[in-house]
Amino acid sequence: MVTKVKAQISMYDNIVEDAELEELLESRQVLKQTVSDYSKADKKAKEKIATIQTAMPYRVGRFLITKQAIAAKQVAFETGEGSRISIKAVDED
């Protein structure tokens, strides 16, 4: 692994030229964005589901929408009652 100093970035920055590492970092960045996009879309979908007045479970296109109750329990801190919404494509496992 070769390192060199590239003064245009900073006077003391080291630059590592490693094609494999660079490819891994690029893949990581793409996956990071994908997870971020998924999280945003999931949040919006669940907010919309919360506004629907139809009893669960129900289908929306190829998706099955269900709701699972979560009982209150005590761990290192107390949790309240809640529910968990599950969204999955019907044709997937």
PDB file of N, CA, C and O in Angstrom:
ATOM      1  N   MET A   1       0.849  -1.164   0.000  1.00  0.00           N
ATOM      2  CA  MET A   1       0.000   0.000   0.000  1.00  0.00           C
ATOM      3  C   MET A   1       0.902   1.236   0.000  1.00  0.00           C
ATOM      4  O   MET A   1       1.739   1.411   0.886  1.00  0.00           O
ATOM      5  N   VAL A   2       0.719   2.069  -0.989  1.00  0.00           N
ATOM      6  CA  VAL A   2       1.533   3.261  -1.149  1.00  0.00           C
ATOM      7  C   VAL A   2       0.789   4.450  -0.565  1.00  0.00           C
ATOM      8  O   VAL A   2      -0.410   4.611  -0.796  1.00  0.00           O
ATOM      9  N   THR A   3       1.497   5.287   0.191  1.00  0.00           N
ATOM     10  CA  THR A   3       0.900   6.527   0.687  1.00  0.00           C
ATOM     11  C   THR A   3       1.703   7.689   0.136  1.00  0.00           C
ATOM     12  O   THR A   3       2.906   7.576  -0.098  1.00  0.00           O
ATOM     13  N   LYS A   4       1.036   8.787  -0.064  1.00  0.00           N
ATOM     14  CA  LYS A   4       1.727   9.996  -0.507  1.00  0.00           C
ATOM     15  C   LYS A   4       1.015  11.206   0.067  1.00  0.00           C
ATOM     16  O   LYS A   4      -0.155  11.126   0.440  1.00  0.00           O
ATOM     17  N   VAL A   5       1.700  12.297   0.136  1.00  0.00           N
ATOM     18  CA  VAL A   5       1.122  13.542   0.625  1.00  0.00           C
ATOM     19  C   VAL A   5       0.653  14.345  -0.570  1.00  0.00           C
ATOM     20  O   VAL A   5       1.397  14.516  -1.536  1.00  0.00           O
ATOM     21  N   LYS A   6      -0.564  14.835  -0.515  1.00  0.00           N
ATOM     22  CA  LYS A   6      -1.126  15.673  -1.575  1.00  0.00           C
ATOM     23  C   LYS A   6      -1.409  17.036  -0.964  1.00  0.00           C
ATOM     24  O   LYS A   6      -2.441  17.227  -0.321  1.00  0.00           O
ATOM     25  N   ALA A   7      -0.515  17.970  -1.156  1.00  0.00           N
ATOM     26  CA  ALA A   7      -0.559  19.259  -0.479  1.00  0.00           C
ATOM     27  C   ALA A   7      -1.788  20.083  -0.835  1.00  0.00           C
ATOM     28  O   ALA A   7      -2.144  20.984  -0.076  1.00  0.00           O
ATOM     29  N   GLN A   8      -2.450  19.816  -1.953  1.00  0.00           N
ATOM     30  CA  GLN A   8      -3.603  20.616  -2.353  1.00  0.00           C
ATOM     31  C   GLN A   8      -4.771  20.458  -1.388  1.00  0.00           C
ATOM     32  O   GLN A   8      -5.581  21.376  -1.260  1.00  0.00           O
ATOM     33  N   ILE A   9      -4.880  19.322  -0.707  1.00  0.00           N
ATOM     34  CA  ILE A   9      -5.979  19.101   0.232  1.00  0.00           C
ATOM     35  C   ILE A   9      -5.657  19.775   1.559  1.00  0.00           C
ATOM     36  O   ILE A   9      -6.436  20.588   2.058  1.00  0.00           O
ATOM     37  N   SER A  10      -4.540  19.442   2.108  1.00  0.00           N
ATOM     38  CA  SER A  10      -4.074  20.029   3.355  1.00  0.00           C
ATOM     39  C   SER A  10      -2.574  19.795   3.420  1.00  0.00           C
ATOM     40  O   SER A  10      -2.054  18.877   2.786  1.00  0.00           O
ATOM     41  N   MET A  11      -1.900  20.601   4.165  1.00  0.00           N
ATOM     42  CA  MET A  11      -0.457  20.467   4.205  1.00  0.00           C
ATOM     43  C   MET A  11      -0.001  19.124   4.788  1.00  0.00           C
ATOM     44  O   MET A  11       1.086  18.647   4.462  1.00  0.00           O
ATOM     45  N   TYR A  12      -0.830  18.510   5.651  1.00  0.00           N
ATOM     46  CA  TYR A  12      -0.390  17.289   6.320  1.00  0.00           C
ATOM     47  C   TYR A  12      -1.245  16.057   6.022  1.00  0.00           C
ATOM     48  O   TYR A  12      -1.055  15.020   6.657  1.00  0.00           O
ATOM     49  N   ASP A  13      -2.190  16.142   5.066  1.00  0.00           N
ATOM     50  CA  ASP A  13      -3.024  14.985   4.748  1.00  0.00           C
ATOM     51  C   ASP A  13      -2.223  13.906   4.046  1.00  0.00           C
ATOM     52  O   ASP A  13      -1.396  14.191   3.180  1.00  0.00           O
ATOM     53  N   ASN A  14      -2.477  12.664   4.429  1.00  0.00           N
ATOM     54  CA  ASN A  14      -1.895  11.523   3.739  1.00  0.00           C
ATOM     55  C   ASN A  14      -2.944  10.936   2.815  1.00  0.00           C
ATOM     56  O   ASN A  14      -4.117  10.859   3.181  1.00  0.00           O
ATOM     57  N   ILE A  15      -2.543  10.526   1.633  1.00  0.00           N
ATOM     58  CA  ILE A  15      -3.434   9.923   0.657  1.00  0.00           C
ATOM     59  C   ILE A  15      -3.024   8.463   0.492  1.00  0.00           C
ATOM     60  O   ILE A  15      -1.858   8.172   0.226  1.00  0.00           O
ATOM     61  N   VAL A  16      -3.963   7.555   0.645  1.00  0.00           N
ATOM     62  CA  VAL A  16      -3.699   6.137   0.457  1.00  0.00           C
ATOM     63  C   VAL A  16      -4.279   5.737  -0.887  1.00  0.00           C
ATOM     64  O   VAL A  16      -5.460   5.963  -1.149  1.00  0.00           O
ATOM     65  N   GLU A  17      -3.466   5.151  -1.728  1.00  0.00           N
ATOM     66  CA  GLU A  17      -3.950   4.665  -3.011  1.00  0.00           C
ATOM     67  C   GLU A  17      -4.149   3.160  -2.902  1.00  0.00           C
ATOM     68  O   GLU A  17      -3.197   2.389  -3.017  1.00  0.00           O
ATOM     69  N   ASP A  18      -5.380   2.755  -2.682  1.00  0.00           N
ATOM     70  CA  ASP A  18      -5.738   1.347  -2.521  1.00  0.00           C
ATOM     71  C   ASP A  18      -7.089   1.151  -3.205  1.00  0.00           C
ATOM     72  O   ASP A  18      -8.132   1.491  -2.646  1.00  0.00           O
ATOM     73  N   ALA A  19      -7.061   0.603  -4.416  1.00  0.00           N
ATOM     74  CA  ALA A  19      -8.278   0.476  -5.218  1.00  0.00           C
ATOM     75  C   ALA A  19      -9.334  -0.374  -4.515  1.00  0.00           C
ATOM     76  O   ALA A  19     -10.522  -0.057  -4.589  1.00  0.00           O
ATOM     77  N   GLU A  20      -8.930  -1.433  -3.843  1.00  0.00           N
ATOM     78  CA  GLU A  20      -9.890  -2.307  -3.156  1.00  0.00           C
ATOM     79  C   GLU A  20     -10.581  -1.552  -2.023  1.00  0.00           C
ATOM     80  O   GLU A  20     -11.802  -1.623  -1.881  1.00  0.00           O
ATOM     81  N   LEU A  21      -9.807  -0.836  -1.223  1.00  0.00           N
ATOM     82  CA  LEU A  21     -10.386  -0.056  -0.134  1.00  0.00           C
ATOM     83  C   LEU A  21     -11.310   1.031  -0.682  1.00  0.00           C
ATOM     84  O   LEU A  21     -12.388   1.260  -0.135  1.00  0.00           O
ATOM     85  N   GLU A  22     -10.902   1.689  -1.738  1.00  0.00           N
ATOM     86  CA  GLU A  22     -11.730   2.735  -2.322  1.00  0.00           C
ATOM     87  C   GLU A  22     -13.060   2.163  -2.815  1.00  0.00           C
ATOM     88  O   GLU A  22     -14.109   2.781  -2.631  1.00  0.00           O
ATOM     89  N   GLU A  23     -13.018   0.991  -3.438  1.00  0.00           N
ATOM     90  CA  GLU A  23     -14.244   0.337  -3.907  1.00  0.00           C
ATOM     91  C   GLU A  23     -15.148  -0.028  -2.727  1.00  0.00           C
ATOM     92  O   GLU A  23     -16.363   0.156  -2.795  1.00  0.00           O
ATOM     93  N   LEU A  24     -14.556  -0.541  -1.653  1.00  0.00           N
ATOM     94  CA  LEU A  24     -15.334  -0.869  -0.454  1.00  0.00           C
ATOM     95  C   LEU A  24     -15.989   0.373   0.139  1.00  0.00           C
ATOM     96  O   LEU A  24     -17.146   0.323   0.558  1.00  0.00           O
ATOM     97  N   LEU A  25     -15.273   1.466   0.177  1.00  0.00           N
ATOM     98  CA  LEU A  25     -15.805   2.710   0.716  1.00  0.00           C
ATOM     99  C   LEU A  25     -16.926   3.264  -0.165  1.00  0.00           C
ATOM    100  O   LEU A  25     -17.917   3.787   0.344  1.00  0.00           O
ATOM    101  N   GLU A  26     -16.769   3.151  -1.488  1.00  0.00           N
ATOM    102  CA  GLU A  26     -17.828   3.597  -2.395  1.00  0.00           C
ATOM    103  C   GLU A  26     -19.085   2.752  -2.203  1.00  0.00           C
ATOM    104  O   GLU A  26     -20.193   3.286  -2.164  1.00  0.00           O
ATOM    105  N   SER A  27     -18.916   1.430  -2.083  1.00  0.00           N
ATOM    106  CA  SER A  27     -20.062   0.540  -1.853  1.00  0.00           C
ATOM    107  C   SER A  27     -20.747   0.891  -0.543  1.00  0.00           C
ATOM    108  O   SER A  27     -21.974   0.929  -0.462  1.00  0.00           O
ATOM    109  N   ARG A  28     -19.950   1.144   0.471  1.00  0.00           N
ATOM    110  CA  ARG A  28     -20.494   1.516   1.783  1.00  0.00           C
ATOM    111  C   ARG A  28     -21.336   2.781   1.672  1.00  0.00           C
ATOM    112  O   ARG A  28     -22.416   2.869   2.257  1.00  0.00           O
ATOM    113  N   GLN A  29     -20.839   3.755   0.923  1.00  0.00           N
ATOM    114  CA  GLN A  29     -21.555   5.021   0.786  1.00  0.00           C
ATOM    115  C   GLN A  29     -22.897   4.823   0.086  1.00  0.00           C
ATOM    116  O   GLN A  29     -23.905   5.402   0.491  1.00  0.00           O
ATOM    117  N   VAL A  30     -22.906   4.007  -0.958  1.00  0.00           N
ATOM    118  CA  VAL A  30     -24.156   3.728  -1.667  1.00  0.00           C
ATOM    119  C   VAL A  30     -25.144   3.043  -0.728  1.00  0.00           C
ATOM    120  O   VAL A  30     -26.317   3.412  -0.688  1.00  0.00           O
ATOM    121  N   LEU A  31     -24.678   2.050   0.027  1.00  0.00           N
ATOM    122  CA  LEU A  31     -25.549   1.343   0.958  1.00  0.00           C
ATOM    123  C   LEU A  31     -26.042   2.260   2.067  1.00  0.00           C
ATOM    124  O   LEU A  31     -27.187   2.145   2.506  1.00  0.00           O
ATOM    125  N   LYS A  32     -25.201   3.154   2.514  1.00  0.00           N
ATOM    126  CA  LYS A  32     -25.596   4.096   3.551  1.00  0.00           C
ATOM    127  C   LYS A  32     -26.756   4.952   3.067  1.00  0.00           C
ATOM    128  O   LYS A  32     -27.715   5.174   3.806  1.00  0.00           O
ATOM    129  N   GLN A  33     -26.676   5.433   1.839  1.00  0.00           N
ATOM    130  CA  GLN A  33     -27.751   6.250   1.277  1.00  0.00           C
ATOM    131  C   GLN A  33     -29.014   5.423   1.112  1.00  0.00           C
ATOM    132  O   GLN A  33     -30.116   5.905   1.374  1.00  0.00           O
ATOM    133  N   THR A  34     -28.855   4.175   0.677  1.00  0.00           N
ATOM    134  CA  THR A  34     -30.009   3.306   0.487  1.00  0.00           C
ATOM    135  C   THR A  34     -30.739   3.090   1.809  1.00  0.00           C
ATOM    136  O   THR A  34     -31.968   3.146   1.851  1.00  0.00           O
ATOM    137  N   VAL A  35     -30.006   2.847   2.876  1.00  0.00           N
ATOM    138  CA  VAL A  35     -30.621   2.660   4.193  1.00  0.00           C
ATOM    139  C   VAL A  35     -31.329   3.938   4.620  1.00  0.00           C
ATOM    140  O   VAL A  35     -32.432   3.884   5.165  1.00  0.00           O
ATOM    141  N   SER A  36     -30.714   5.068   4.381  1.00  0.00           N
ATOM    142  CA  SER A  36     -31.326   6.346   4.730  1.00  0.00           C
ATOM    143  C   SER A  36     -32.621   6.554   3.952  1.00  0.00           C
ATOM    144  O   SER A  36     -33.631   6.970   4.520  1.00  0.00           O
ATOM    145  N   ASP A  37     -32.588   6.265   2.647  1.00  0.00           N
ATOM    146  CA  ASP A  37     -33.791   6.401   1.820  1.00  0.00           C
ATOM    147  C   ASP A  37     -34.882   5.460   2.293  1.00  0.00           C
ATOM    148  O   ASP A  37     -36.049   5.844   2.368  1.00  0.00           O
ATOM    149  N   TYR A  38     -34.503   4.214   2.617  1.00  0.00           N
ATOM    150  CA  TYR A  38     -35.485   3.238   3.105  1.00  0.00           C
ATOM    151  C   TYR A  38     -36.122   3.735   4.398  1.00  0.00           C
ATOM    152  O   TYR A  38     -37.341   3.674   4.556  1.00  0.00           O
ATOM    153  N   SER A  39     -35.307   4.221   5.313  1.00  0.00           N
ATOM    154  CA  SER A  39     -35.831   4.688   6.599  1.00  0.00           C
ATOM    155  C   SER A  39     -36.833   5.826   6.411  1.00  0.00           C
ATOM    156  O   SER A  39     -37.871   5.861   7.073  1.00  0.00           O
ATOM    157  N   LYS A  40     -36.519   6.753   5.507  1.00  0.00           N
ATOM    158  CA  LYS A  40     -37.431   7.865   5.238  1.00  0.00           C
ATOM    159  C   LYS A  40     -38.739   7.364   4.628  1.00  0.00           C
ATOM    160  O   LYS A  40     -39.820   7.786   5.039  1.00  0.00           O
ATOM    161  N   ALA A  41     -38.640   6.464   3.646  1.00  0.00           N
ATOM    162  CA  ALA A  41     -39.837   5.928   2.984  1.00  0.00           C
ATOM    163  C   ALA A  41     -40.669   5.109   3.966  1.00  0.00           C
ATOM    164  O   ALA A  41     -41.898   5.178   3.944  1.00  0.00           O
ATOM    165  N   ASP A  42     -40.007   4.332   4.830  1.00  0.00           N
ATOM    166  CA  ASP A  42     -40.704   3.518   5.827  1.00  0.00           C
ATOM    167  C   ASP A  42     -41.475   4.415   6.794  1.00  0.00           C
ATOM    168  O   ASP A  42     -42.624   4.132   7.131  1.00  0.00           O
ATOM    169  N   LYS A  43     -40.841   5.484   7.230  1.00  0.00           N
ATOM    170  CA  LYS A  43     -41.495   6.412   8.158  1.00  0.00           C
ATOM    171  C   LYS A  43     -42.725   7.052   7.517  1.00  0.00           C
ATOM    172  O   LYS A  43     -43.779   7.144   8.147  1.00  0.00           O
ATOM    173  N   LYS A  44     -42.590   7.493   6.265  1.00  0.00           N
ATOM    174  CA  LYS A  44     -43.720   8.113   5.568  1.00  0.00           C
ATOM    175  C   LYS A  44     -44.861   7.117   5.379  1.00  0.00           C
ATOM    176  O   LYS A  44     -46.027   7.461   5.572  1.00  0.00           O
ATOM    177  N   ALA A  45     -44.523   5.876   4.999  1.00  0.00           N
ATOM    178  CA  ALA A  45     -45.552   4.851   4.793  1.00  0.00           C
ATOM    179  C   ALA A  45     -46.287   4.566   6.098  1.00  0.00           C
ATOM    180  O   ALA A  45     -47.514   4.464   6.104  1.00  0.00           O
ATOM    181  N   LYS A  46     -45.562   4.437   7.193  1.00  0.00           N
ATOM    182  CA  LYS A  46     -46.195   4.140   8.485  1.00  0.00           C
ATOM    183  C   LYS A  46     -47.034   5.319   8.983  1.00  0.00           C
ATOM    184  O   LYS A  46     -48.065   5.118   9.625  1.00  0.00           O
ATOM    185  N   GLU A  47     -46.601   6.535   8.694  1.00  0.00           N
ATOM    186  CA  GLU A  47     -47.420   7.703   9.041  1.00  0.00           C
ATOM    187  C   GLU A  47     -48.731   7.683   8.256  1.00  0.00           C
ATOM    188  O   GLU A  47     -49.788   7.994   8.804  1.00  0.00           O
ATOM    189  N   LYS A  48     -48.667   7.317   6.971  1.00  0.00           N
ATOM    190  CA  LYS A  48     -49.864   7.230   6.149  1.00  0.00           C
ATOM    191  C   LYS A  48     -50.760   6.097   6.635  1.00  0.00           C
ATOM    192  O   LYS A  48     -51.978   6.260   6.697  1.00  0.00           O
ATOM    193  N   ILE A  49     -50.177   4.952   6.981  1.00  0.00           N
ATOM    194  CA  ILE A  49     -50.946   3.807   7.495  1.00  0.00           C
ATOM    195  C   ILE A  49     -51.706   4.219   8.752  1.00  0.00           C
ATOM    196  O   ILE A  49     -52.842   3.792   8.956  1.00  0.00           O
ATOM    197  N   ALA A  50     -51.091   5.040   9.589  1.00  0.00           N
ATOM    198  CA  ALA A  50     -51.739   5.483  10.831  1.00  0.00           C
ATOM    199  C   ALA A  50     -53.004   6.287  10.558  1.00  0.00           C
ATOM    200  O   ALA A  50     -53.862   6.394  11.434  1.00  0.00           O
ATOM    201  N   THR A  51     -53.139   6.853   9.365  1.00  0.00           N
ATOM    202  CA  THR A  51     -54.325   7.650   9.040  1.00  0.00           C
ATOM    203  C   THR A  51     -55.452   6.814   8.440  1.00  0.00           C
ATOM    204  O   THR A  51     -56.575   7.302   8.311  1.00  0.00           O
ATOM    205  N   ILE A  52     -55.178   5.575   8.075  1.00  0.00           N
ATOM    206  CA  ILE A  52     -56.180   4.699   7.446  1.00  0.00           C
ATOM    207  C   ILE A  52     -57.082   4.123   8.530  1.00  0.00           C
ATOM    208  O   ILE A  52     -56.602   3.625   9.549  1.00  0.00           O
ATOM    209  N   GLN A  53     -58.392   4.195   8.304  1.00  0.00           N
ATOM    210  CA  GLN A  53     -59.362   3.750   9.305  1.00  0.00           C
ATOM    211  C   GLN A  53     -59.854   2.318   9.083  1.00  0.00           C
ATOM    212  O   GLN A  53     -60.787   1.891   9.763  1.00  0.00           O
ATOM    213  N   THR A  54     -59.265   1.570   8.165  1.00  0.00           N
ATOM    214  CA  THR A  54     -59.656   0.188   7.896  1.00  0.00           C
ATOM    215  C   THR A  54     -59.027  -0.733   8.926  1.00  0.00           C
ATOM    216  O   THR A  54     -57.870  -0.553   9.305  1.00  0.00           O
ATOM    217  N   ALA A  55     -59.798  -1.730   9.385  1.00  0.00           N
ATOM    218  CA  ALA A  55     -59.273  -2.681  10.372  1.00  0.00           C
ATOM    219  C   ALA A  55     -58.140  -3.512   9.766  1.00  0.00           C
ATOM    220  O   ALA A  55     -58.213  -3.914   8.604  1.00  0.00           O
ATOM    221  N   MET A  56     -57.118  -3.762  10.536  1.00  0.00           N
ATOM    222  CA  MET A  56     -55.994  -4.585  10.094  1.00  0.00           C
ATOM    223  C   MET A  56     -56.290  -6.042  10.389  1.00  0.00           C
ATOM    224  O   MET A  56     -57.040  -6.312  11.327  1.00  0.00           O
ATOM    225  N   PRO A  57     -55.756  -6.987   9.657  1.00  0.00           N
ATOM    226  CA  PRO A  57     -54.843  -6.814   8.529  1.00  0.00           C
ATOM    227  C   PRO A  57     -55.583  -6.414   7.268  1.00  0.00           C
ATOM    228  O   PRO A  57     -56.777  -6.678   7.122  1.00  0.00           O
ATOM    229  N   TYR A  58     -54.852  -5.766   6.346  1.00  0.00           N
ATOM    230  CA  TYR A  58     -55.414  -5.434   5.039  1.00  0.00           C
ATOM    231  C   TYR A  58     -54.306  -5.406   4.004  1.00  0.00           C
ATOM    232  O   TYR A  58     -53.119  -5.345   4.324  1.00  0.00           O
ATOM    233  N   ARG A  59     -54.740  -5.452   2.749  1.00  0.00           N
ATOM    234  CA  ARG A  59     -53.796  -5.423   1.644  1.00  0.00           C
ATOM    235  C   ARG A  59     -53.843  -4.077   0.949  1.00  0.00           C
ATOM    236  O   ARG A  59     -54.887  -3.433   0.850  1.00  0.00           O
ATOM    237  N   VAL A  60     -52.681  -3.676   0.473  1.00  0.00           N
ATOM    238  CA  VAL A  60     -52.562  -2.504  -0.389  1.00  0.00           C
ATOM    239  C   VAL A  60     -51.709  -2.978  -1.562  1.00  0.00           C
ATOM    240  O   VAL A  60     -50.496  -3.140  -1.428  1.00  0.00           O
ATOM    241  N   GLY A  61     -52.344  -3.199  -2.706  1.00  0.00           N
ATOM    242  CA  GLY A  61     -51.605  -3.753  -3.847  1.00  0.00           C
ATOM    243  C   GLY A  61     -51.029  -5.101  -3.476  1.00  0.00           C
ATOM    244  O   GLY A  61     -51.771  -5.986  -3.051  1.00  0.00           O
ATOM    245  N   ARG A  62     -49.736  -5.282  -3.622  1.00  0.00           N
ATOM    246  CA  ARG A  62     -49.101  -6.558  -3.280  1.00  0.00           C
ATOM    247  C   ARG A  62     -48.591  -6.607  -1.839  1.00  0.00           C
ATOM    248  O   ARG A  62     -47.873  -7.537  -1.471  1.00  0.00           O
ATOM    249  N   PHE A  63     -48.950  -5.628  -1.033  1.00  0.00           N
ATOM    250  CA  PHE A  63     -48.459  -5.543   0.337  1.00  0.00           C
ATOM    251  C   PHE A  63     -49.526  -5.926   1.345  1.00  0.00           C
ATOM    252  O   PHE A  63     -50.695  -5.572   1.192  1.00  0.00           O
ATOM    253  N   LEU A  64     -49.124  -6.642   2.361  1.00  0.00           N
ATOM    254  CA  LEU A  64     -49.987  -7.040   3.471  1.00  0.00           C
ATOM    255  C   LEU A  64     -49.614  -6.173   4.667  1.00  0.00           C
ATOM    256  O   LEU A  64     -48.455  -6.159   5.083  1.00  0.00           O
ATOM    257  N   ILE A  65     -50.568  -5.461   5.216  1.00  0.00           N
ATOM    258  CA  ILE A  65     -50.336  -4.573   6.352  1.00  0.00           C
ATOM    259  C   ILE A  65     -50.938  -5.233   7.590  1.00  0.00           C
ATOM    260  O   ILE A  65     -52.132  -5.530   7.619  1.00  0.00           O
ATOM    261  N   THR A  66     -50.124  -5.460   8.596  1.00  0.00           N
ATOM    262  CA  THR A  66     -50.577  -6.053   9.849  1.00  0.00           C
ATOM    263  C   THR A  66     -50.101  -5.201  11.007  1.00  0.00           C
ATOM    264  O   THR A  66     -49.206  -4.370  10.855  1.00  0.00           O
ATOM    265  N   LYS A  67     -50.707  -5.414  12.165  1.00  0.00           N
ATOM    266  CA  LYS A  67     -50.312  -4.678  13.360  1.00  0.00           C
ATOM    267  C   LYS A  67     -50.215  -5.671  14.503  1.00  0.00           C
ATOM    268  O   LYS A  67     -51.131  -6.463  14.723  1.00  0.00           O
ATOM    269  N   GLN A  68     -49.122  -5.631  15.219  1.00  0.00           N
ATOM    270  CA  GLN A  68     -48.879  -6.538  16.332  1.00  0.00           C
ATOM    271  C   GLN A  68     -48.800  -5.725  17.620  1.00  0.00           C
ATOM    272  O   GLN A  68     -48.024  -4.775  17.724  1.00  0.00           O
ATOM    273  N   ALA A  69     -49.614  -6.115  18.596  1.00  0.00           N
ATOM    274  CA  ALA A  69     -49.589  -5.422  19.893  1.00  0.00           C
ATOM    275  C   ALA A  69     -48.301  -5.769  20.632  1.00  0.00           C
ATOM    276  O   ALA A  69     -47.804  -6.892  20.550  1.00  0.00           O
ATOM    277  N   ILE A  70     -47.783  -4.806  21.337  1.00  0.00           N
ATOM    278  CA  ILE A  70     -46.587  -5.000  22.154  1.00  0.00           C
ATOM    279  C   ILE A  70     -46.968  -4.676  23.587  1.00  0.00           C
ATOM    280  O   ILE A  70     -47.316  -3.540  23.907  1.00  0.00           O
ATOM    281  N   ALA A  71     -46.898  -5.676  24.439  1.00  0.00           N
ATOM    282  CA  ALA A  71     -47.272  -5.493  25.845  1.00  0.00           C
ATOM    283  C   ALA A  71     -46.219  -4.655  26.570  1.00  0.00           C
ATOM    284  O   ALA A  71     -45.041  -4.654  26.210  1.00  0.00           O
ATOM    285  N   ALA A  72     -46.668  -3.958  27.578  1.00  0.00           N
ATOM    286  CA  ALA A  72     -45.738  -3.203  28.418  1.00  0.00           C
ATOM    287  C   ALA A  72     -44.868  -4.178  29.187  1.00  0.00           C
ATOM    288  O   ALA A  72     -45.327  -5.256  29.566  1.00  0.00           O
ATOM    289  N   LYS A  73     -43.634  -3.817  29.418  1.00  0.00           N
ATOM    290  CA  LYS A  73     -42.730  -4.654  30.208  1.00  0.00           C
ATOM    291  C   LYS A  73     -41.675  -3.764  30.836  1.00  0.00           C
ATOM    292  O   LYS A  73     -41.492  -2.610  30.449  1.00  0.00           O
ATOM    293  N   GLN A  74     -41.008  -4.313  31.785  1.00  0.00           N
ATOM    294  CA  GLN A  74     -39.942  -3.545  32.425  1.00  0.00           C
ATOM    295  C   GLN A  74     -38.612  -4.211  32.138  1.00  0.00           C
ATOM    296  O   GLN A  74     -38.448  -5.417  32.323  1.00  0.00           O
ATOM    297  N   VAL A  75     -37.680  -3.420  31.691  1.00  0.00           N
ATOM    298  CA  VAL A  75     -36.304  -3.871  31.473  1.00  0.00           C
ATOM    299  C   VAL A  75     -35.440  -2.995  32.363  1.00  0.00           C
ATOM    300  O   VAL A  75     -35.779  -2.800  33.530  1.00  0.00           O
ATOM    301  N   ALA A  76     -34.365  -2.473  31.870  1.00  0.00           N
ATOM    302  CA  ALA A  76     -33.560  -1.562  32.676  1.00  0.00           C
ATOM    303  C   ALA A  76     -34.310  -0.244  32.881  1.00  0.00           C
ATOM    304  O   ALA A  76     -33.949   0.563  33.737  1.00  0.00           O
ATOM    305  N   PHE A  77     -35.333  -0.048  32.104  1.00  0.00           N
ATOM    306  CA  PHE A  77     -36.200   1.117  32.213  1.00  0.00           C
ATOM    307  C   PHE A  77     -37.599   0.646  31.845  1.00  0.00           C
ATOM    308  O   PHE A  77     -37.753  -0.410  31.231  1.00  0.00           O
ATOM    309  N   GLU A  78     -38.596   1.395  32.203  1.00  0.00           N
ATOM    310  CA  GLU A  78     -39.977   1.003  31.937  1.00  0.00           C
ATOM    311  C   GLU A  78     -40.383   1.419  30.528  1.00  0.00           C
ATOM    312  O   GLU A  78     -40.067   2.516  30.068  1.00  0.00           O
ATOM    313  N   THR A  79     -41.096   0.508  29.850  1.00  0.00           N
ATOM    314  CA  THR A  79     -41.617   0.838  28.525  1.00  0.00           C
ATOM    315  C   THR A  79     -43.133   0.902  28.588  1.00  0.00           C
ATOM    316  O   THR A  79     -43.747   0.293  29.465  1.00  0.00           O
ATOM    317  N   GLY A  80     -43.720   1.609  27.695  1.00  0.00           N
ATOM    318  CA  GLY A  80     -45.168   1.700  27.629  1.00  0.00           C
ATOM    319  C   GLY A  80     -45.726   0.731  26.602  1.00  0.00           C
ATOM    320  O   GLY A  80     -44.982   0.119  25.836  1.00  0.00           O
ATOM    321  N   GLU A  81     -47.046   0.603  26.598  1.00  0.00           N
ATOM    322  CA  GLU A  81     -47.690  -0.213  25.594  1.00  0.00           C
ATOM    323  C   GLU A  81     -47.490   0.425  24.234  1.00  0.00           C
ATOM    324  O   GLU A  81     -47.227   1.624  24.137  1.00  0.00           O
ATOM    325  N   GLY A  82     -47.612  -0.360  23.199  1.00  0.00           N
ATOM    326  CA  GLY A  82     -47.468   0.170  21.859  1.00  0.00           C
ATOM    327  C   GLY A  82     -47.910  -0.869  20.856  1.00  0.00           C
ATOM    328  O   GLY A  82     -48.583  -1.840  21.203  1.00  0.00           O
ATOM    329  N   SER A  83     -47.537  -0.667  19.644  1.00  0.00           N
ATOM    330  CA  SER A  83     -47.835  -1.630  18.596  1.00  0.00           C
ATOM    331  C   SER A  83     -46.706  -1.588  17.579  1.00  0.00           C
ATOM    332  O   SER A  83     -45.936  -0.628  17.526  1.00  0.00           O
ATOM    333  N   ARG A  84     -46.618  -2.626  16.784  1.00  0.00           N
ATOM    334  CA  ARG A  84     -45.586  -2.713  15.756  1.00  0.00           C
ATOM    335  C   ARG A  84     -46.288  -2.931  14.432  1.00  0.00           C
ATOM    336  O   ARG A  84     -47.107  -3.841  14.303  1.00  0.00           O
ATOM    337  N   ILE A  85     -45.979  -2.116  13.463  1.00  0.00           N
ATOM    338  CA  ILE A  85     -46.564  -2.251  12.131  1.00  0.00           C
ATOM    339  C   ILE A  85     -45.562  -2.990  11.251  1.00  0.00           C
ATOM    340  O   ILE A  85     -44.374  -2.668  11.237  1.00  0.00           O
ATOM    341  N   SER A  86     -46.052  -3.974  10.527  1.00  0.00           N
ATOM    342  CA  SER A  86     -45.216  -4.747   9.624  1.00  0.00           C
ATOM    343  C   SER A  86     -45.694  -4.529   8.195  1.00  0.00           C
ATOM    344  O   SER A  86     -46.889  -4.602   7.910  1.00  0.00           O
ATOM    345  N   ILE A  87     -44.747  -4.261   7.300  1.00  0.00           N
ATOM    346  CA  ILE A  87     -45.060  -4.080   5.887  1.00  0.00           C
ATOM    347  C   ILE A  87     -44.173  -5.045   5.122  1.00  0.00           C
ATOM    348  O   ILE A  87     -42.949  -4.962   5.221  1.00  0.00           O
ATOM    349  N   LYS A  88     -44.771  -5.971   4.351  1.00  0.00           N
ATOM    350  CA  LYS A  88     -43.947  -6.837   3.528  1.00  0.00           C
ATOM    351  C   LYS A  88     -44.699  -7.200   2.261  1.00  0.00           C
ATOM    352  O   LYS A  88     -45.928  -7.275   2.244  1.00  0.00           O
ATOM    353  N   ALA A  89     -43.937  -7.422   1.206  1.00  0.00           N
ATOM    354  CA  ALA A  89     -44.538  -7.804  -0.058  1.00  0.00           C
ATOM    355  C   ALA A  89     -45.081  -9.216   0.098  1.00  0.00           C
ATOM    356  O   ALA A  89     -44.414 -10.086   0.657  1.00  0.00           O
ATOM    357  N   VAL A  90     -46.288  -9.441  -0.396  1.00  0.00           N
ATOM    358  CA  VAL A  90     -46.943 -10.737  -0.260  1.00  0.00           C
ATOM    359  C   VAL A  90     -46.150 -11.811  -0.987  1.00  0.00           C
ATOM    360  O   VAL A  90     -46.136 -12.959  -0.543  1.00  0.00           O
ATOM    361  N   ASP A  91     -45.495 -11.478  -2.083  1.00  0.00           N
ATOM    362  CA  ASP A  91     -44.769 -12.470  -2.855  1.00  0.00           C
ATOM    363  C   ASP A  91     -43.338 -12.697  -2.372  1.00  0.00           C
ATOM    364  O   ASP A  91     -42.564 -13.375  -3.047  1.00  0.00           O
ATOM    365  N   GLU A  92     -42.975 -12.141  -1.214  1.00  0.00           N
ATOM    366  CA  GLU A  92     -41.658 -12.358  -0.608  1.00  0.00           C
ATOM    367  C   GLU A  92     -41.808 -13.182   0.650  1.00  0.00           C
ATOM    368  O   GLU A  92     -42.878 -13.209   1.258  1.00  0.00           O
ATOM    369  N   ASP A  93     -40.733 -13.856   1.044  1.00  0.00           N
ATOM    370  CA  ASP A  93     -40.761 -14.643   2.291  1.00  0.00           C
ATOM    371  C   ASP A  93     -40.637 -13.775   3.492  1.00  0.00           C
ATOM    372  O   ASP A  93     -40.642 -14.274   4.618  1.00  0.00           O
TER     373      ASP A  93
END
